[in-house]
Amino acid sequence: MNASPESTPPRSTGCDVLVIGGGPAGSTVAALLAERGYRTVMLEKCRHPRFHIGESLLPANLPLLERLGVKEEVERIGMYKPGAEFVSPDHDGTLIFEFADAWDKSMPYAYQVRRSEFDHILVRNAVKRGAEVLEGWRATDIRFLADGRGAEVDAQDDDGRSRRWQARFVVDASGRDTFIANRLKLKQRNRKHSSAAVYGHFANARRLNGRHEGSISVFWFEHGWFWFIPLADGTTSVGAVTWPYYMKRRNKPLREFFLDTIASCPALAERLSAAELVSEVQATGNFSYVSTRTHGESYLLIGDAFAFIDPVFSSGVLFAMQGGVTAAETVDACLRQPGRAAAALQRFDRRMRHGPREFSWFIYRMTDPTMRELFMAPQNVLRMKEALLSLLAGDIFGRTPIWFSLYTFKAVYYLNSLWHFRRTLEARRRRSLNIQDVDLA
């Protein structure tokens, strides 16, 4: 008697490493592990190329692209980005940071990219290096096997067919789906920061002149900040990252709400006065979170599957790719030399937490008047400006000796905050109200 389709167990396949998610994190780790000879399978719920927000790269991405062998391909689709512009409503003029002025002068630029094209390059590279990439497959369940023997992962494709993989190691690069963190209840809202975003693409936006045409611009406004990211095809990505209360009070269609929000920032509105909105407007709810763990005995969390912080410094793709590199090293150590697994996992944990921790200190204070003053009038005493630019370039995972200067910058911030004690207290009071959880459903 034949079993019904519902009772038939899914076909099972074995592999060394199963990667869940085909974004920059997943594609990086899959390429590097396949290159090392592991049978690597990557599941991606969508089919590339697909839309994704987050178009701004950092200079520290470029050595990683070179390591993967895709730097020239990214250059062909990218918009040259030599720095970042900051525009404050409380200060005259604007400030442009040059990555070339950072501590390490060897990383003077980055690129802006359409993520659909960029992610597709990375996925194709993973295939080229030997990974089996299955698009249109969504992981649906996971069971960890006893004695660290790996895990079984169930998945389903676009047509409803089921399949099961038994893997020695699982790398969760599922992004904001946070596949493992949700199932193990590791995911927590970031209580120190809370934000939401609304965004779209414009044609004919007025960009900066000359070599900074492709630089990102950050505009502060009453309810948060805007990004302005020029792309190589002539369009410009514009988004507002706001406090959740502001999104919650929306009482009109999203497109109209977005345009009204832009109008509330005169400096940005002027740059878009002759522009045309050429995409659908999209929004995301409260999106700052962190997982309580980075790994287990036979799994790792990387990129947004581990944590997501406010994107004001364009750190998302860097953290994803750096996490992929570190994950490949860690999985290799665990599988080749099990006796080194505990030490490798501890090292992985430190590196995964390092990036979000160092960036978050600045992100939490970006709307503070003291921090805004220091940003808009940077001083290079004790090389503080160079160290800050290195942070903005993403140069925090190597040996560049920026840390004493960054600690000095923090001390200057605290001293200025004490000097303006009443202003600081009022800013803290406003922030505590701004970051309160709000149900955006």
Secondary structure as a PSIPRED ss2 file (coil, helix, strand):
# PSIPRED VFORMAT (PSIPRED V4.0)

   1 M C   1.000  0.000  0.000
   2 N C   1.000  0.000  0.000
   3 A C   1.000  0.000  0.000
   4 S C   1.000  0.000  0.000
   5 P C   1.000  0.000  0.000
   6 E C   1.000  0.000  0.000
   7 S C   1.000  0.000  0.000
   8 T C   1.000  0.000  0.000
   9 P C   1.000  0.000  0.000
  10 P C   1.000  0.000  0.000
  11 R E   0.000  0.000  1.000
  12 S E   0.000  0.000  1.000
  13 T E   0.000  0.000  1.000
  14 G E   0.000  0.000  1.000
  15 C E   0.000  0.000  1.000
  16 D E   0.000  0.000  1.000
  17 V E   0.000  0.000  1.000
  18 L E   0.000  0.000  1.000
  19 V E   0.000  0.000  1.000
  20 I E   0.000  0.000  1.000
  21 G C   1.000  0.000  0.000
  22 G C   1.000  0.000  0.000
  23 G C   1.000  0.000  0.000
  24 P H   0.000  1.000  0.000
  25 A H   0.000  1.000  0.000
  26 G H   0.000  1.000  0.000
  27 S H   0.000  1.000  0.000
  28 T H   0.000  1.000  0.000
  29 V H   0.000  1.000  0.000
  30 A H   0.000  1.000  0.000
  31 A H   0.000  1.000  0.000
  32 L H   0.000  1.000  0.000
  33 L H   0.000  1.000  0.000
  34 A H   0.000  1.000  0.000
  35 E H   0.000  1.000  0.000
  36 R C   1.000  0.000  0.000
  37 G C   1.000  0.000  0.000
  38 Y C   1.000  0.000  0.000
  39 R C   1.000  0.000  0.000
  40 T E   0.000  0.000  1.000
  41 V E   0.000  0.000  1.000
  42 M E   0.000  0.000  1.000
  43 L E   0.000  0.000  1.000
  44 E E   0.000  0.000  1.000
  45 K C   1.000  0.000  0.000
  46 C C   1.000  0.000  0.000
  47 R C   1.000  0.000  0.000
  48 H C   1.000  0.000  0.000
  49 P C   1.000  0.000  0.000
  50 R C   1.000  0.000  0.000
  51 F C   1.000  0.000  0.000
  52 H C   1.000  0.000  0.000
  53 I C   1.000  0.000  0.000
  54 G C   1.000  0.000  0.000
  55 E C   1.000  0.000  0.000
  56 S E   0.000  0.000  1.000
  57 L C   1.000  0.000  0.000
  58 L C   1.000  0.000  0.000
  59 P C   1.000  0.000  0.000
  60 A C   1.000  0.000  0.000
  61 N H   0.000  1.000  0.000
  62 L H   0.000  1.000  0.000
  63 P H   0.000  1.000  0.000
  64 L H   0.000  1.000  0.000
  65 L H   0.000  1.000  0.000
  66 E H   0.000  1.000  0.000
  67 R H   0.000  1.000  0.000
  68 L H   0.000  1.000  0.000
  69 G C   1.000  0.000  0.000
  70 V C   1.000  0.000  0.000
  71 K H   0.000  1.000  0.000
  72 E H   0.000  1.000  0.000
  73 E H   0.000  1.000  0.000
  74 V H   0.000  1.000  0.000
  75 E H   0.000  1.000  0.000
  76 R H   0.000  1.000  0.000
  77 I H   0.000  1.000  0.000
  78 G C   1.000  0.000  0.000
  79 M E   0.000  0.000  1.000
  80 Y E   0.000  0.000  1.000
  81 K E   0.000  0.000  1.000
  82 P C   1.000  0.000  0.000
  83 G E   0.000  0.000  1.000
  84 A E   0.000  0.000  1.000
  85 E E   0.000  0.000  1.000
  86 F E   0.000  0.000  1.000
  87 V E   0.000  0.000  1.000
  88 S C   1.000  0.000  0.000
  89 P C   1.000  0.000  0.000
  90 D C   1.000  0.000  0.000
  91 H C   1.000  0.000  0.000
  92 D C   1.000  0.000  0.000
  93 G C   1.000  0.000  0.000
  94 T C   1.000  0.000  0.000
  95 L E   0.000  0.000  1.000
  96 I E   0.000  0.000  1.000
  97 F E   0.000  0.000  1.000
  98 E E   0.000  0.000  1.000
  99 F H   0.000  1.000  0.000
 100 A H   0.000  1.000  0.000
 101 D H   0.000  1.000  0.000
 102 A C   1.000  0.000  0.000
 103 W C   1.000  0.000  0.000
 104 D C   1.000  0.000  0.000
 105 K C   1.000  0.000  0.000
 106 S C   1.000  0.000  0.000
 107 M C   1.000  0.000  0.000
 108 P C   1.000  0.000  0.000
 109 Y C   1.000  0.000  0.000
 110 A E   0.000  0.000  1.000
 111 Y E   0.000  0.000  1.000
 112 Q E   0.000  0.000  1.000
 113 V C   1.000  0.000  0.000
 114 R C   1.000  0.000  0.000
 115 R H   0.000  1.000  0.000
 116 S H   0.000  1.000  0.000
 117 E H   0.000  1.000  0.000
 118 F H   0.000  1.000  0.000
 119 D H   0.000  1.000  0.000
 120 H H   0.000  1.000  0.000
 121 I H   0.000  1.000  0.000
 122 L H   0.000  1.000  0.000
 123 V H   0.000  1.000  0.000
 124 R H   0.000  1.000  0.000
 125 N H   0.000  1.000  0.000
 126 A H   0.000  1.000  0.000
 127 V H   0.000  1.000  0.000
 128 K H   0.000  1.000  0.000
 129 R C   1.000  0.000  0.000
 130 G C   1.000  0.000  0.000
 131 A C   1.000  0.000  0.000
 132 E E   0.000  0.000  1.000
 133 V E   0.000  0.000  1.000
 134 L E   0.000  0.000  1.000
 135 E E   0.000  0.000  1.000
 136 G C   1.000  0.000  0.000
 137 W E   0.000  0.000  1.000
 138 R E   0.000  0.000  1.000
 139 A E   0.000  0.000  1.000
 140 T E   0.000  0.000  1.000
 141 D E   0.000  0.000  1.000
 142 I E   0.000  0.000  1.000
 143 R E   0.000  0.000  1.000
 144 F E   0.000  0.000  1.000
 145 L C   1.000  0.000  0.000
 146 A H   0.000  1.000  0.000
 147 D H   0.000  1.000  0.000
 148 G H   0.000  1.000  0.000
 149 R C   1.000  0.000  0.000
 150 G C   1.000  0.000  0.000
 151 A E   0.000  0.000  1.000
 152 E E   0.000  0.000  1.000
 153 V E   0.000  0.000  1.000
 154 D E   0.000  0.000  1.000
 155 A E   0.000  0.000  1.000
 156 Q E   0.000  0.000  1.000
 157 D E   0.000  0.000  1.000
 158 D C   1.000  0.000  0.000
 159 D C   1.000  0.000  0.000
 160 G C   1.000  0.000  0.000
 161 R C   1.000  0.000  0.000
 162 S E   0.000  0.000  1.000
 163 R E   0.000  0.000  1.000
 164 R E   0.000  0.000  1.000
 165 W E   0.000  0.000  1.000
 166 Q E   0.000  0.000  1.000
 167 A E   0.000  0.000  1.000
 168 R E   0.000  0.000  1.000
 169 F E   0.000  0.000  1.000
 170 V E   0.000  0.000  1.000
 171 V E   0.000  0.000  1.000
 172 D E   0.000  0.000  1.000
 173 A C   1.000  0.000  0.000
 174 S C   1.000  0.000  0.000
 175 G H   0.000  1.000  0.000
 176 R H   0.000  1.000  0.000
 177 D H   0.000  1.000  0.000
 178 T C   1.000  0.000  0.000
 179 F H   0.000  1.000  0.000
 180 I H   0.000  1.000  0.000
 181 A H   0.000  1.000  0.000
 182 N H   0.000  1.000  0.000
 183 R H   0.000  1.000  0.000
 184 L C   1.000  0.000  0.000
 185 K C   1.000  0.000  0.000
 186 L C   1.000  0.000  0.000
 187 K E   0.000  0.000  1.000
 188 Q E   0.000  0.000  1.000
 189 R E   0.000  0.000  1.000
 190 N C   1.000  0.000  0.000
 191 R C   1.000  0.000  0.000
 192 K C   1.000  0.000  0.000
 193 H C   1.000  0.000  0.000
 194 S C   1.000  0.000  0.000
 195 S C   1.000  0.000  0.000
 196 A E   0.000  0.000  1.000
 197 A E   0.000  0.000  1.000
 198 V E   0.000  0.000  1.000
 199 Y E   0.000  0.000  1.000
 200 G E   0.000  0.000  1.000
 201 H E   0.000  0.000  1.000
 202 F E   0.000  0.000  1.000
 203 A E   0.000  0.000  1.000
 204 N C   1.000  0.000  0.000
 205 A C   1.000  0.000  0.000
 206 R C   1.000  0.000  0.000
 207 R C   1.000  0.000  0.000
 208 L C   1.000  0.000  0.000
 209 N C   1.000  0.000  0.000
 210 G H   0.000  1.000  0.000
 211 R H   0.000  1.000  0.000
 212 H H   0.000  1.000  0.000
 213 E H   0.000  1.000  0.000
 214 G H   0.000  1.000  0.000
 215 S C   1.000  0.000  0.000
 216 I E   0.000  0.000  1.000
 217 S E   0.000  0.000  1.000
 218 V E   0.000  0.000  1.000
 219 F E   0.000  0.000  1.000
 220 W E   0.000  0.000  1.000
 221 F E   0.000  0.000  1.000
 222 E C   1.000  0.000  0.000
 223 H C   1.000  0.000  0.000
 224 G E   0.000  0.000  1.000
 225 W E   0.000  0.000  1.000
 226 F E   0.000  0.000  1.000
 227 W E   0.000  0.000  1.000
 228 F E   0.000  0.000  1.000
 229 I E   0.000  0.000  1.000
 230 P E   0.000  0.000  1.000
 231 L C   1.000  0.000  0.000
 232 A C   1.000  0.000  0.000
 233 D C   1.000  0.000  0.000
 234 G C   1.000  0.000  0.000
 235 T E   0.000  0.000  1.000
 236 T E   0.000  0.000  1.000
 237 S E   0.000  0.000  1.000
 238 V E   0.000  0.000  1.000
 239 G E   0.000  0.000  1.000
 240 A E   0.000  0.000  1.000
 241 V E   0.000  0.000  1.000
 242 T E   0.000  0.000  1.000
 243 W C   1.000  0.000  0.000
 244 P H   0.000  1.000  0.000
 245 Y H   0.000  1.000  0.000
 246 Y H   0.000  1.000  0.000
 247 M H   0.000  1.000  0.000
 248 K H   0.000  1.000  0.000
 249 R C   1.000  0.000  0.000
 250 R C   1.000  0.000  0.000
 251 N C   1.000  0.000  0.000
 252 K C   1.000  0.000  0.000
 253 P C   1.000  0.000  0.000
 254 L H   0.000  1.000  0.000
 255 R H   0.000  1.000  0.000
 256 E H   0.000  1.000  0.000
 257 F H   0.000  1.000  0.000
 258 F H   0.000  1.000  0.000
 259 L H   0.000  1.000  0.000
 260 D H   0.000  1.000  0.000
 261 T H   0.000  1.000  0.000
 262 I H   0.000  1.000  0.000
 263 A H   0.000  1.000  0.000
 264 S C   1.000  0.000  0.000
 265 C C   1.000  0.000  0.000
 266 P H   0.000  1.000  0.000
 267 A H   0.000  1.000  0.000
 268 L H   0.000  1.000  0.000
 269 A H   0.000  1.000  0.000
 270 E H   0.000  1.000  0.000
 271 R H   0.000  1.000  0.000
 272 L C   1.000  0.000  0.000
 273 S C   1.000  0.000  0.000
 274 A C   1.000  0.000  0.000
 275 A C   1.000  0.000  0.000
 276 E E   0.000  0.000  1.000
 277 L E   0.000  0.000  1.000
 278 V C   1.000  0.000  0.000
 279 S C   1.000  0.000  0.000
 280 E C   1.000  0.000  0.000
 281 V C   1.000  0.000  0.000
 282 Q E   0.000  0.000  1.000
 283 A E   0.000  0.000  1.000
 284 T E   0.000  0.000  1.000
 285 G C   1.000  0.000  0.000
 286 N C   1.000  0.000  0.000
 287 F C   1.000  0.000  0.000
 288 S C   1.000  0.000  0.000
 289 Y E   0.000  0.000  1.000
 290 V E   0.000  0.000  1.000
 291 S E   0.000  0.000  1.000
 292 T C   1.000  0.000  0.000
 293 R C   1.000  0.000  0.000
 294 T C   1.000  0.000  0.000
 295 H E   0.000  0.000  1.000
 296 G C   1.000  0.000  0.000
 297 E C   1.000  0.000  0.000
 298 S C   1.000  0.000  0.000
 299 Y E   0.000  0.000  1.000
 300 L E   0.000  0.000  1.000
 301 L E   0.000  0.000  1.000
 302 I C   1.000  0.000  0.000
 303 G H   0.000  1.000  0.000
 304 D H   0.000  1.000  0.000
 305 A H   0.000  1.000  0.000
 306 F C   1.000  0.000  0.000
 307 A E   0.000  0.000  1.000
 308 F E   0.000  0.000  1.000
 309 I C   1.000  0.000  0.000
 310 D C   1.000  0.000  0.000
 311 P H   0.000  1.000  0.000
 312 V H   0.000  1.000  0.000
 313 F H   0.000  1.000  0.000
 314 S C   1.000  0.000  0.000
 315 S C   1.000  0.000  0.000
 316 G H   0.000  1.000  0.000
 317 V H   0.000  1.000  0.000
 318 L H   0.000  1.000  0.000
 319 F H   0.000  1.000  0.000
 320 A H   0.000  1.000  0.000
 321 M H   0.000  1.000  0.000
 322 Q H   0.000  1.000  0.000
 323 G H   0.000  1.000  0.000
 324 G H   0.000  1.000  0.000
 325 V H   0.000  1.000  0.000
 326 T H   0.000  1.000  0.000
 327 A H   0.000  1.000  0.000
 328 A H   0.000  1.000  0.000
 329 E H   0.000  1.000  0.000
 330 T H   0.000  1.000  0.000
 331 V H   0.000  1.000  0.000
 332 D H   0.000  1.000  0.000
 333 A H   0.000  1.000  0.000
 334 C H   0.000  1.000  0.000
 335 L H   0.000  1.000  0.000
 336 R H   0.000  1.000  0.000
 337 Q C   1.000  0.000  0.000
 338 P H   0.000  1.000  0.000
 339 G H   0.000  1.000  0.000
 340 R H   0.000  1.000  0.000
 341 A H   0.000  1.000  0.000
 342 A H   0.000  1.000  0.000
 343 A H   0.000  1.000  0.000
 344 A H   0.000  1.000  0.000
 345 L H   0.000  1.000  0.000
 346 Q H   0.000  1.000  0.000
 347 R H   0.000  1.000  0.000
 348 F H   0.000  1.000  0.000
 349 D H   0.000  1.000  0.000
 350 R H   0.000  1.000  0.000
 351 R H   0.000  1.000  0.000
 352 M H   0.000  1.000  0.000
 353 R H   0.000  1.000  0.000
 354 H H   0.000  1.000  0.000
 355 G H   0.000  1.000  0.000
 356 P H   0.000  1.000  0.000
 357 R H   0.000  1.000  0.000
 358 E H   0.000  1.000  0.000
 359 F H   0.000  1.000  0.000
 360 S H   0.000  1.000  0.000
 361 W H   0.000  1.000  0.000
 362 F H   0.000  1.000  0.000
 363 I H   0.000  1.000  0.000
 364 Y C   1.000  0.000  0.000
 365 R C   1.000  0.000  0.000
 366 M C   1.000  0.000  0.000
 367 T C   1.000  0.000  0.000
 368 D C   1.000  0.000  0.000
 369 P H   0.000  1.000  0.000
 370 T H   0.000  1.000  0.000
 371 M H   0.000  1.000  0.000
 372 R H   0.000  1.000  0.000
 373 E H   0.000  1.000  0.000
 374 L H   0.000  1.000  0.000
 375 F H   0.000  1.000  0.000
 376 M H   0.000  1.000  0.000
 377 A C   1.000  0.000  0.000
 378 P C   1.000  0.000  0.000
 379 Q C   1.000  0.000  0.000
 380 N C   1.000  0.000  0.000
 381 V H   0.000  1.000  0.000
 382 L H   0.000  1.000  0.000
 383 R H   0.000  1.000  0.000
 384 M H   0.000  1.000  0.000
 385 K H   0.000  1.000  0.000
 386 E H   0.000  1.000  0.000
 387 A H   0.000  1.000  0.000
 388 L H   0.000  1.000  0.000
 389 L H   0.000  1.000  0.000
 390 S H   0.000  1.000  0.000
 391 L H   0.000  1.000  0.000
 392 L H   0.000  1.000  0.000
 393 A C   1.000  0.000  0.000
 394 G C   1.000  0.000  0.000
 395 D C   1.000  0.000  0.000
 396 I C   1.000  0.000  0.000
 397 F C   1.000  0.000  0.000
 398 G C   1.000  0.000  0.000
 399 R C   1.000  0.000  0.000
 400 T C   1.000  0.000  0.000
 401 P C   1.000  0.000  0.000
 402 I C   1.000  0.000  0.000
 403 W H   0.000  1.000  0.000
 404 F H   0.000  1.000  0.000
 405 S H   0.000  1.000  0.000
 406 L H   0.000  1.000  0.000
 407 Y H   0.000  1.000  0.000
 408 T H   0.000  1.000  0.000
 409 F H   0.000  1.000  0.000
 410 K H   0.000  1.000  0.000
 411 A H   0.000  1.000  0.000
 412 V H   0.000  1.000  0.000
 413 Y H   0.000  1.000  0.000
 414 Y H   0.000  1.000  0.000
 415 L H   0.000  1.000  0.000
 416 N H   0.000  1.000  0.000
 417 S H   0.000  1.000  0.000
 418 L H   0.000  1.000  0.000
 419 W H   0.000  1.000  0.000
 420 H C   1.000  0.000  0.000
 421 F H   0.000  1.000  0.000
 422 R H   0.000  1.000  0.000
 423 R H   0.000  1.000  0.000
 424 T H   0.000  1.000  0.000
 425 L H   0.000  1.000  0.000
 426 E H   0.000  1.000  0.000
 427 A H   0.000  1.000  0.000
 428 R H   0.000  1.000  0.000
 429 R H   0.000  1.000  0.000
 430 R H   0.000  1.000  0.000
 431 R H   0.000  1.000  0.000
 432 S H   0.000  1.000  0.000
 433 L H   0.000  1.000  0.000
 434 N H   0.000  1.000  0.000
 435 I C   1.000  0.000  0.000
 436 Q C   1.000  0.000  0.000
 437 D C   1.000  0.000  0.000
 438 V C   1.000  0.000  0.000
 439 D C   1.000  0.000  0.000
 440 L C   1.000  0.000  0.000
 441 A C   1.000  0.000  0.000
